[in-house]
Amino acid sequence: SLSDVSPLLQQESSAVAAAENDPDSHCHELEFDATVAAEQRSAQRRLLLASVLCLLFMAGEIVGGALANSLAIMTDAAHLLTDFASFMISLLAIFLAGRRPSKTYSFGWHRAEVLGALVSVLLIWLVTGILVFLAIERVRTGSFDVDGRVMLITSAVGVAVNILMAFTLHPHSHSHEAESADAPAEQNINVRAAFIHVIGDLLQSLGVLCAAYLIYYRPDWRVADPICTFLFSVLVLITTFAIIRDALRVLMEAAPRGLDFDSVTAALNAVEGVVRVHSLRIWSISVSRTALSAHLAVADTADSQRVLQAATLVVRRRFRVHEVTVQVERLAAGGSAAADCSQCHDPAEV
């Protein structure tokens, strides 16, 4: 609403006045780049630590699963292998996202992290499908034995390691200095994908632990091993749907969740001198990086440069938009040209 925007506009007017008198003022707010760089470094540290833990325990689970002849433990090891591969993909994606824009990739490589997350989720779906098939085969044939003692020890260690990895990747286990009070900061999509993978593995490890207790005390109930594999593989698939949804939203250039189109329009309309906002476009470059373009029709008496600076500051500081392009144009006589243009109409409510 306008009452929410007015105090902000007063602050921006002061900022605009200061920028006009500052010879070092710049059209891009460099603190955004510093914030993104800090987020990327934090994501890299967490993913590296999680990768080391994942690799070490994966080797232990492969040995333990083979000794126990437990498909459930081998399933957990396969998921850890998938997680390790996804961590490596995510680290590569973060590295590529940090590369400077080029003439070919003018927005840079920020969507590499989205593609990395998408590939990692599809990889875990593939492996999970194979393991579900093997679990069904074991239930159908019933010709297998499981060492409950080895399975129990391995699954207990698995629960502990997955809890440690979850704490490593949890978004609230690190500093929030980069977050804004006006708009919630989005967690790096690759770290979030890794965290969801680990939560899925933790739930599966808990299920394997329960099955191990059951098989240890009642060896004739060994069918709990493939049943556990089947149930928790389905759970892992369900937990990854949110990552697929967010990745597809970015690839389809949807507006980011939590950024209201009407609020942005109201904020721009409230800038002194603006008569009408049209051709407003908001889209996601990545989950944590947003772009915006807009046309502002201004009155003949308005200072175009001042309107441009004020509108840009409002969008950057209130809505945390990284890439801002604002076109200021004089209102045509009668003001009917924009009304007759189909490209200037507000988008549908979808």
Protein Blocks (a to p, Z undefined) as FASTA:
>chain_A
ZZlmmmmmmmmmmmmmmmmmmmkbcfbdfklmmmmmmmmmmmmmmmmmmmmmmmmmmmmm
mmmmmmnopaklmmmmmmmmmmmmmmmmmmmmmmmmmpccdfklmnojmlmmmmmmmmmm
mmmmmmmmmmmmmmmmmmmnopacddfklmmmmmmmmmmmmmmmmmmmpmklpcfklpcf
kbccdddfklmmmmmmmmmmmmmmmmmmmmmmmmmmmmmlmmmmmmmmmmmmmmmmmmmm
mmmmmmmmmmnopacehiafklmmmmmmmpghiabdchiacddfblmbccddddddddfk
bcfklmmmmmmmmmmmmnopabdcdddddddehilmmmmpmklpccddZZ
